[in-house]
Amino acid sequence: MISTDLIRAFLIMILYNTTINIDEDVHEQWLGWMKSFYIPLLMQTGYFVDKKLLQILDEEANGGVTYCLQLFLNEKEDFEEYQKKFYPSHFDLFNKKYHNKYVNFTTLLNVLEE
């Protein structure tokens, strides 16, 4: 049997990184919701092959708590399909629940080495 690491070594990996600053008064509830509901929802689409949720340690003085959600895909085309099929409803769900409680930015990256 071929290992997952060996298979991933031959694939072009794409990283969809979202950095989110969430208001301090809701960040614990948000974190639980992300872990138990939202990230599993994203993974159920079948487009993402791996994920990481990280907390940024060197906070700036702008308040809130900052996290990075890293979602890995095999190809850029997978990301484009996800954007068309699922992103609008996922964004609406997130935004309705945490409207005016967060700011975020996203970056699409090509993974050069692991």
C-alpha positions as CSV (number, residue, x, y, z in Angstrom):
1,M,0.0,0.0,0.0
2,I,1.3,3.5,-0.9
3,S,1.5,6.0,1.9
4,T,-0.5,9.2,1.9
5,D,2.8,11.2,2.2
6,L,4.1,9.6,-1.0
7,I,0.9,10.3,-2.9
8,R,0.9,13.9,-1.7
9,A,4.6,14.3,-2.8
10,F,3.5,13.8,-6.4
11,L,0.5,16.1,-6.3
12,I,0.4,19.9,-6.7
13,M,-0.9,21.2,-3.4
14,I,-2.9,24.4,-3.1
15,L,-3.4,26.1,0.2
16,Y,-6.4,28.2,0.8
17,N,-5.5,30.3,3.8
18,T,-8.1,32.4,5.7
19,T,-6.9,34.7,8.5
20,I,-9.7,35.7,10.8
21,N,-9.7,38.2,13.6
22,I,-12.8,37.5,15.8
23,D,-14.1,39.7,18.6
24,E,-12.8,38.6,22.0
25,D,-16.4,38.4,23.4
26,V,-17.4,35.6,21.0
27,H,-14.1,33.9,20.2
28,E,-14.5,30.9,22.5
29,Q,-18.0,30.2,21.1
30,W,-16.7,30.8,17.6
31,L,-13.8,28.4,18.1
32,G,-16.1,25.6,19.3
33,W,-18.5,26.2,16.3
34,M,-15.6,26.1,13.9
35,K,-14.3,22.9,15.3
36,S,-17.6,21.1,15.7
37,F,-19.6,22.4,12.7
38,Y,-18.0,24.7,10.2
39,I,-14.7,23.0,9.4
40,P,-16.4,19.6,9.2
41,L,-18.9,21.2,6.8
42,L,-16.1,22.5,4.6
43,M,-14.4,19.1,4.6
44,Q,-17.6,17.3,3.7
45,T,-17.5,19.0,0.3
46,G,-14.8,16.6,-0.7
47,Y,-12.6,19.4,-2.2
48,F,-10.3,19.8,0.8
49,V,-7.8,17.0,1.5
50,D,-6.4,18.4,4.8
51,K,-6.9,21.2,7.2
52,K,-5.2,23.1,10.0
53,L,-6.6,25.6,12.4
54,L,-4.0,27.9,14.1
55,Q,-4.0,30.7,16.5
56,I,-1.7,33.6,15.9
57,L,0.4,34.3,18.9
58,D,1.9,37.7,18.2
59,E,-1.3,39.7,18.3
60,E,-1.4,43.3,17.2
61,A,-3.0,45.9,19.4
62,N,-6.2,45.9,17.3
63,G,-8.2,43.7,19.7
64,G,-9.8,40.4,19.1
65,V,-8.2,37.0,18.7
66,T,-6.7,36.0,15.4
67,Y,-6.7,32.6,13.8
68,C,-5.7,31.0,10.5
69,L,-7.7,28.3,8.8
70,Q,-5.6,26.4,6.3
71,L,-7.4,24.2,3.8
72,F,-5.4,22.1,1.4
73,L,-6.5,21.1,-2.1
74,N,-4.9,19.0,-4.8
75,E,-5.4,21.4,-7.6
76,K,-6.4,25.0,-8.3
77,E,-9.4,23.7,-10.3
78,D,-10.7,22.1,-7.1
79,F,-10.7,25.5,-5.5
80,E,-12.5,27.1,-8.4
81,E,-15.2,24.4,-8.3
82,Y,-15.5,24.8,-4.5
83,Q,-15.9,28.6,-5.1
84,K,-18.7,28.1,-7.6
85,K,-20.6,25.3,-5.8
86,F,-20.2,25.9,-2.1
87,Y,-18.5,29.2,-1.2
88,P,-21.6,31.5,-1.5
89,S,-23.7,29.4,0.9
90,H,-20.8,28.8,3.3
91,F,-19.9,32.6,3.4
92,D,-23.6,33.5,4.0
93,L,-23.8,31.0,6.9
94,F,-20.6,32.3,8.5
95,N,-21.5,36.0,8.0
96,K,-25.0,35.6,9.3
97,K,-23.7,34.0,12.5
98,Y,-20.8,36.4,13.1
99,H,-21.8,39.6,11.3
100,N,-19.9,42.6,12.6
101,K,-17.9,40.3,14.9
102,Y,-14.9,39.5,12.6
103,V,-12.6,40.7,9.8
104,N,-10.8,38.3,7.5
105,F,-8.7,38.0,4.5
106,T,-7.9,35.1,2.3
107,T,-4.9,34.0,0.2
108,L,-4.6,31.2,-2.3
109,L,-1.1,29.7,-2.3
110,N,0.9,27.1,-4.2
111,V,2.7,24.8,-1.7
112,L,6.3,24.5,-2.9
113,E,7.6,22.2,-0.2
114,E,6.4,20.4,2.9
